[in-house]
Amino acid sequence: MRNGHEIYHGEEMAIYVDGVFVSYVDNFQLRVDYNIEKVKIPRVKLTQHKVAGGEASGVIGGFLYNAALQAAAMSYLGNGKKRLISVTGSMRNLDTMEAGTVTASGIVFQSADLANWQVDAPVKIEQPFFASNVSIKGFQTPRA
């Protein structure tokens, strides 16, 4: 872990909307900032650390923007039902060189120009996003 965060990088990952496959993404980078708390152990003068949650953000680029993905991205602009965008696949931690499976769900684009994206056209520019939930398998537990 580098200063309380980990960066994972993946290529050729799958994009799902409400659990249904919609497209592939060529480049996906995920940064997880961990909240690390100090825990004092009773009757011992040591302090240990534990991971107590965190925040996930990153960039996504090189994907086909189709009608299902458009509807999901636009659902966050109104007051209606929010559609769940998820990306899953094999990723690598570039600091530790570990590989595992990562699923980032609840993806919301931060500053995407959705009005100018054309349906059934590739989006090659990397777009920043936030993720509300991340499942990480195959990596060591982060340490302080």
LOKOLLUM-427208 format. One record per residue (C-alpha): residue number from 1; residue in one letter; x, y, z. Coordinates in nm, 3 decimals, padded with zeros to 5 digits. Layout:
BEGIN
<node><num>NUM</num><residu>A</residu><c1>X</c1><c2>Y</c2><c3>Z</c3></node>
...
***
This chain:
BEGIN
<node><num>1</num><residu>M</residu><c1>00.000</c1><c2>00.000</c2><c3>00.000</c3></node>
<node><num>2</num><residu>R</residu><c1>00.127</c1><c2>00.344</c2><c3>-00.092</c3></node>
<node><num>3</num><residu>N</residu><c1>00.011</c1><c2>00.620</c2><c3>00.147</c3></node>
<node><num>4</num><residu>G</residu><c1>-00.324</c1><c2>00.455</c2><c3>00.222</c3></node>
<node><num>5</num><residu>H</residu><c1>-00.426</c1><c2>00.378</c2><c3>-00.134</c3></node>
<node><num>6</num><residu>E</residu><c1>-00.393</c1><c2>00.105</c2><c3>-00.394</c3></node>
<node><num>7</num><residu>I</residu><c1>-00.411</c1><c2>00.138</c2><c3>-00.773</c3></node>
<node><num>8</num><residu>Y</residu><c1>-00.539</c1><c2>-00.150</c2><c3>-00.984</c3></node>
<node><num>9</num><residu>H</residu><c1>-00.516</c1><c2>-00.168</c2><c3>-01.363</c3></node>
<node><num>10</num><residu>G</residu><c1>-00.716</c1><c2>-00.390</c2><c3>-01.598</c3></node>
<node><num>11</num><residu>E</residu><c1>-00.771</c1><c2>-00.439</c2><c3>-01.969</c3></node>
<node><num>12</num><residu>E</residu><c1>-01.051</c1><c2>-00.612</c2><c3>-02.162</c3></node>
<node><num>13</num><residu>M</residu><c1>-01.298</c1><c2>-00.601</c2><c3>-01.875</c3></node>
<node><num>14</num><residu>A</residu><c1>-01.675</c1><c2>-00.653</c2><c3>-01.897</c3></node>
<node><num>15</num><residu>I</residu><c1>-01.936</c1><c2>-00.379</c2><c3>-01.838</c3></node>
<node><num>16</num><residu>Y</residu><c1>-02.272</c1><c2>-00.480</c2><c3>-01.691</c3></node>
<node><num>17</num><residu>V</residu><c1>-02.591</c1><c2>-00.276</c2><c3>-01.642</c3></node>
<node><num>18</num><residu>D</residu><c1>-02.822</c1><c2>-00.419</c2><c3>-01.375</c3></node>
<node><num>19</num><residu>G</residu><c1>-02.636</c1><c2>-00.752</c2><c3>-01.406</c3></node>
<node><num>20</num><residu>V</residu><c1>-02.674</c1><c2>-00.782</c2><c3>-01.784</c3></node>
<node><num>21</num><residu>F</residu><c1>-02.362</c1><c2>-00.774</c2><c3>-02.004</c3></node>
<node><num>22</num><residu>V</residu><c1>-02.356</c1><c2>-00.467</c2><c3>-02.234</c3></node>
<node><num>23</num><residu>S</residu><c1>-01.998</c1><c2>-00.408</c2><c3>-02.351</c3></node>
<node><num>24</num><residu>Y</residu><c1>-01.624</c1><c2>-00.445</c2><c3>-02.297</c3></node>
<node><num>25</num><residu>V</residu><c1>-01.382</c1><c2>-00.180</c2><c3>-02.178</c3></node>
<node><num>26</num><residu>D</residu><c1>-01.024</c1><c2>-00.164</c2><c3>-02.308</c3></node>
<node><num>27</num><residu>N</residu><c1>-00.867</c1><c2>00.032</c2><c3>-02.022</c3></node>
<node><num>28</num><residu>F</residu><c1>-00.983</c1><c2>00.046</c2><c3>-01.660</c3></node>
<node><num>29</num><residu>Q</residu><c1>-00.786</c1><c2>00.196</c2><c3>-01.371</c3></node>
<node><num>30</num><residu>L</residu><c1>-00.925</c1><c2>00.186</c2><c3>-01.017</c3></node>
<node><num>31</num><residu>R</residu><c1>-00.789</c1><c2>00.373</c2><c3>-00.717</c3></node>
<node><num>32</num><residu>V</residu><c1>-00.907</c1><c2>00.264</c2><c3>-00.373</c3></node>
<node><num>33</num><residu>D</residu><c1>-00.833</c1><c2>00.504</c2><c3>-00.086</c3></node>
<node><num>34</num><residu>Y</residu><c1>-00.853</c1><c2>00.310</c2><c3>00.239</c3></node>
<node><num>35</num><residu>N</residu><c1>-00.958</c1><c2>00.456</c2><c3>00.574</c3></node>
<node><num>36</num><residu>I</residu><c1>-00.708</c1><c2>00.307</c2><c3>00.816</c3></node>
<node><num>37</num><residu>E</residu><c1>-00.781</c1><c2>00.338</c2><c3>01.186</c3></node>
<node><num>38</num><residu>K</residu><c1>-00.548</c1><c2>00.287</c2><c3>01.480</c3></node>
<node><num>39</num><residu>V</residu><c1>-00.662</c1><c2>00.022</c2><c3>01.724</c3></node>
<node><num>40</num><residu>K</residu><c1>-00.515</c1><c2>00.008</c2><c3>02.075</c3></node>
<node><num>41</num><residu>I</residu><c1>-00.489</c1><c2>-00.343</c2><c3>02.211</c3></node>
<node><num>42</num><residu>P</residu><c1>-00.601</c1><c2>-00.373</c2><c3>02.576</c3></node>
<node><num>43</num><residu>R</residu><c1>-00.324</c1><c2>-00.445</c2><c3>02.829</c3></node>
<node><num>44</num><residu>V</residu><c1>-00.057</c1><c2>-00.408</c2><c3>02.559</c3></node>
<node><num>45</num><residu>K</residu><c1>00.132</c1><c2>-00.093</c2><c3>02.465</c3></node>
<node><num>46</num><residu>L</residu><c1>00.103</c1><c2>-00.165</c2><c3>02.094</c3></node>
<node><num>47</num><residu>T</residu><c1>-00.116</c1><c2>00.004</c2><c3>01.840</c3></node>
<node><num>48</num><residu>Q</residu><c1>-00.234</c1><c2>-00.192</c2><c3>01.540</c3></node>
<node><num>49</num><residu>H</residu><c1>-00.410</c1><c2>-00.071</c2><c3>01.228</c3></node>
<node><num>50</num><residu>K</residu><c1>-00.728</c1><c2>-00.193</c2><c3>01.060</c3></node>
<node><num>51</num><residu>V</residu><c1>-00.896</c1><c2>-00.108</c2><c3>00.733</c3></node>
<node><num>52</num><residu>A</residu><c1>-01.230</c1><c2>00.058</c2><c3>00.807</c3></node>
<node><num>53</num><residu>G</residu><c1>-01.373</c1><c2>00.121</c2><c3>00.461</c3></node>
<node><num>54</num><residu>G</residu><c1>-01.263</c1><c2>00.348</c2><c3>00.184</c3></node>
<node><num>55</num><residu>E</residu><c1>-01.348</c1><c2>00.530</c2><c3>-00.137</c3></node>
<node><num>56</num><residu>A</residu><c1>-01.309</c1><c2>00.415</c2><c3>-00.497</c3></node>
<node><num>57</num><residu>S</residu><c1>-01.254</c1><c2>00.622</c2><c3>-00.809</c3></node>
<node><num>58</num><residu>G</residu><c1>-01.066</c1><c2>00.591</c2><c3>-01.134</c3></node>
<node><num>59</num><residu>V</residu><c1>-01.072</c1><c2>00.626</c2><c3>-01.511</c3></node>
<node><num>60</num><residu>I</residu><c1>-01.239</c1><c2>00.418</c2><c3>-01.778</c3></node>
<node><num>61</num><residu>G</residu><c1>-01.163</c1><c2>00.439</c2><c3>-02.150</c3></node>
<node><num>62</num><residu>G</residu><c1>-01.207</c1><c2>00.258</c2><c3>-02.477</c3></node>
<node><num>63</num><residu>F</residu><c1>-01.560</c1><c2>00.120</c2><c3>-02.459</c3></node>
<node><num>64</num><residu>L</residu><c1>-01.862</c1><c2>00.101</c2><c3>-02.689</c3></node>
<node><num>65</num><residu>Y</residu><c1>-02.132</c1><c2>00.344</c2><c3>-02.577</c3></node>
<node><num>66</num><residu>N</residu><c1>-02.455</c1><c2>00.160</c2><c3>-02.658</c3></node>
<node><num>67</num><residu>A</residu><c1>-02.821</c1><c2>00.230</c2><c3>-02.577</c3></node>
<node><num>68</num><residu>A</residu><c1>-02.819</c1><c2>00.026</c2><c3>-02.251</c3></node>
<node><num>69</num><residu>L</residu><c1>-02.513</c1><c2>00.209</c2><c3>-02.120</c3></node>
<node><num>70</num><residu>Q</residu><c1>-02.664</c1><c2>00.543</c2><c3>-02.224</c3></node>
<node><num>71</num><residu>A</residu><c1>-02.985</c1><c2>00.473</c2><c3>-02.033</c3></node>
<node><num>72</num><residu>A</residu><c1>-02.787</c1><c2>00.374</c2><c3>-01.723</c3></node>
<node><num>73</num><residu>A</residu><c1>-02.558</c1><c2>00.678</c2><c3>-01.737</c3></node>
<node><num>74</num><residu>M</residu><c1>-02.852</c1><c2>00.915</c2><c3>-01.792</c3></node>
<node><num>75</num><residu>S</residu><c1>-03.050</c1><c2>00.759</c2><c3>-01.503</c3></node>
<node><num>76</num><residu>Y</residu><c1>-02.825</c1><c2>00.944</c2><c3>-01.257</c3></node>
<node><num>77</num><residu>L</residu><c1>-02.930</c1><c2>01.281</c2><c3>-01.399</c3></node>
<node><num>78</num><residu>G</residu><c1>-03.301</c1><c2>01.247</c2><c3>-01.311</c3></node>
<node><num>79</num><residu>N</residu><c1>-03.509</c1><c2>01.148</c2><c3>-01.012</c3></node>
<node><num>80</num><residu>G</residu><c1>-03.615</c1><c2>00.807</c2><c3>-01.148</c3></node>
<node><num>81</num><residu>K</residu><c1>-03.475</c1><c2>00.462</c2><c3>-01.082</c3></node>
<node><num>82</num><residu>K</residu><c1>-03.096</c1><c2>00.449</c2><c3>-01.089</c3></node>
<node><num>83</num><residu>R</residu><c1>-02.948</c1><c2>00.176</c2><c3>-01.311</c3></node>
<node><num>84</num><residu>L</residu><c1>-02.642</c1><c2>-00.004</c2><c3>-01.169</c3></node>
<node><num>85</num><residu>I</residu><c1>-02.329</c1><c2>00.011</c2><c3>-01.386</c3></node>
<node><num>86</num><residu>S</residu><c1>-02.063</c1><c2>-00.248</c2><c3>-01.295</c3></node>
<node><num>87</num><residu>V</residu><c1>-01.724</c1><c2>-00.339</c2><c3>-01.439</c3></node>
<node><num>88</num><residu>T</residu><c1>-01.565</c1><c2>-00.674</c2><c3>-01.361</c3></node>
<node><num>89</num><residu>G</residu><c1>-01.253</c1><c2>-00.859</c2><c3>-01.470</c3></node>
<node><num>90</num><residu>S</residu><c1>-00.893</c1><c2>-00.946</c2><c3>-01.399</c3></node>
<node><num>91</num><residu>M</residu><c1>-00.678</c1><c2>-00.662</c2><c3>-01.266</c3></node>
<node><num>92</num><residu>R</residu><c1>-00.320</c1><c2>-00.613</c2><c3>-01.152</c3></node>
<node><num>93</num><residu>N</residu><c1>-00.186</c1><c2>-00.405</c2><c3>-00.864</c3></node>
<node><num>94</num><residu>L</residu><c1>00.106</c1><c2>-00.221</c2><c3>-01.025</c3></node>
<node><num>95</num><residu>D</residu><c1>00.280</c1><c2>-00.160</c2><c3>-00.689</c3></node>
<node><num>96</num><residu>T</residu><c1>00.283</c1><c2>-00.520</c2><c3>-00.564</c3></node>
<node><num>97</num><residu>M</residu><c1>00.240</c1><c2>-00.693</c2><c3>-00.904</c3></node>
<node><num>98</num><residu>E</residu><c1>-00.039</c1><c2>-00.909</c2><c3>-00.757</c3></node>
<node><num>99</num><residu>A</residu><c1>-00.322</c1><c2>-01.018</c2><c3>-00.984</c3></node>
<node><num>100</num><residu>G</residu><c1>-00.682</c1><c2>-01.085</c2><c3>-00.891</c3></node>
<node><num>101</num><residu>T</residu><c1>-01.045</c1><c2>-01.025</c2><c3>-00.977</c3></node>
<node><num>102</num><residu>V</residu><c1>-01.209</c1><c2>-00.689</c2><c3>-00.914</c3></node>
<node><num>103</num><residu>T</residu><c1>-01.571</c1><c2>-00.582</c2><c3>-00.950</c3></node>
<node><num>104</num><residu>A</residu><c1>-01.651</c1><c2>-00.211</c2><c3>-00.924</c3></node>
<node><num>105</num><residu>S</residu><c1>-02.023</c1><c2>-00.136</c2><c3>-00.908</c3></node>
<node><num>106</num><residu>G</residu><c1>-02.235</c1><c2>00.175</c2><c3>-00.874</c3></node>
<node><num>107</num><residu>I</residu><c1>-02.017</c1><c2>00.356</c2><c3>-01.127</c3></node>
<node><num>108</num><residu>V</residu><c1>-02.110</c1><c2>00.720</c2><c3>-01.185</c3></node>
<node><num>109</num><residu>F</residu><c1>-01.924</c1><c2>00.929</c2><c3>-01.442</c3></node>
<node><num>110</num><residu>Q</residu><c1>-01.785</c1><c2>01.249</c2><c3>-01.288</c3></node>
<node><num>111</num><residu>S</residu><c1>-01.747</c1><c2>01.487</c2><c3>-01.579</c3></node>
<node><num>112</num><residu>A</residu><c1>-01.860</c1><c2>01.298</c2><c3>-01.888</c3></node>
<node><num>113</num><residu>D</residu><c1>-02.012</c1><c2>01.494</c2><c3>-02.174</c3></node>
<node><num>114</num><residu>L</residu><c1>-02.302</c1><c2>01.251</c2><c3>-02.216</c3></node>
<node><num>115</num><residu>A</residu><c1>-02.494</c1><c2>01.482</c2><c3>-02.452</c3></node>
<node><num>116</num><residu>N</residu><c1>-02.218</c1><c2>01.463</c2><c3>-02.712</c3></node>
<node><num>117</num><residu>W</residu><c1>-02.156</c1><c2>01.087</c2><c3>-02.690</c3></node>
<node><num>118</num><residu>Q</residu><c1>-02.308</c1><c2>00.900</c2><c3>-02.982</c3></node>
<node><num>119</num><residu>V</residu><c1>-02.484</c1><c2>00.567</c2><c3>-02.931</c3></node>
<node><num>120</num><residu>D</residu><c1>-02.303</c1><c2>00.269</c2><c3>-03.089</c3></node>
<node><num>121</num><residu>A</residu><c1>-01.980</c1><c2>00.468</c2><c3>-03.117</c3></node>
<node><num>122</num><residu>P</residu><c1>-01.662</c1><c2>00.393</c2><c3>-02.921</c3></node>
<node><num>123</num><residu>V</residu><c1>-01.559</c1><c2>00.627</c2><c3>-02.639</c3></node>
<node><num>124</num><residu>K</residu><c1>-01.180</c1><c2>00.641</c2><c3>-02.655</c3></node>
<node><num>125</num><residu>I</residu><c1>-01.118</c1><c2>00.933</c2><c3>-02.417</c3></node>
<node><num>126</num><residu>E</residu><c1>-01.060</c1><c2>00.825</c2><c3>-02.058</c3></node>
<node><num>127</num><residu>Q</residu><c1>-01.350</c1><c2>00.927</c2><c3>-01.835</c3></node>
<node><num>128</num><residu>P</residu><c1>-01.321</c1><c2>00.977</c2><c3>-01.456</c3></node>
<node><num>129</num><residu>F</residu><c1>-01.574</c1><c2>00.798</c2><c3>-01.234</c3></node>
<node><num>130</num><residu>F</residu><c1>-01.669</c1><c2>00.715</c2><c3>-00.876</c3></node>
<node><num>131</num><residu>A</residu><c1>-01.771</c1><c2>00.366</c2><c3>-00.762</c3></node>
<node><num>132</num><residu>S</residu><c1>-01.995</c1><c2>00.306</c2><c3>-00.462</c3></node>
<node><num>133</num><residu>N</residu><c1>-01.896</c1><c2>-00.059</c2><c3>-00.406</c3></node>
<node><num>134</num><residu>V</residu><c1>-01.582</c1><c2>-00.260</c2><c3>-00.483</c3></node>
<node><num>135</num><residu>S</residu><c1>-01.523</c1><c2>-00.634</c2><c3>-00.445</c3></node>
<node><num>136</num><residu>I</residu><c1>-01.155</c1><c2>-00.736</c2><c3>-00.452</c3></node>
<node><num>137</num><residu>K</residu><c1>-01.050</c1><c2>-01.104</c2><c3>-00.462</c3></node>
<node><num>138</num><residu>G</residu><c1>-00.703</c1><c2>-01.254</c2><c3>-00.485</c3></node>
<node><num>139</num><residu>F</residu><c1>-00.508</c1><c2>-00.962</c2><c3>-00.335</c3></node>
<node><num>140</num><residu>Q</residu><c1>-00.348</c1><c2>-00.937</c2><c3>00.007</c3></node>
<node><num>141</num><residu>T</residu><c1>-00.525</c1><c2>-00.732</c2><c3>00.272</c3></node>
<node><num>142</num><residu>P</residu><c1>-00.390</c1><c2>-00.377</c2><c3>00.265</c3></node>
<node><num>143</num><residu>R</residu><c1>-00.161</c1><c2>-00.278</c2><c3>00.550</c3></node>
<node><num>144</num><residu>A</residu><c1>-00.075</c1><c2>00.062</c2><c3>00.689</c3></node>
***
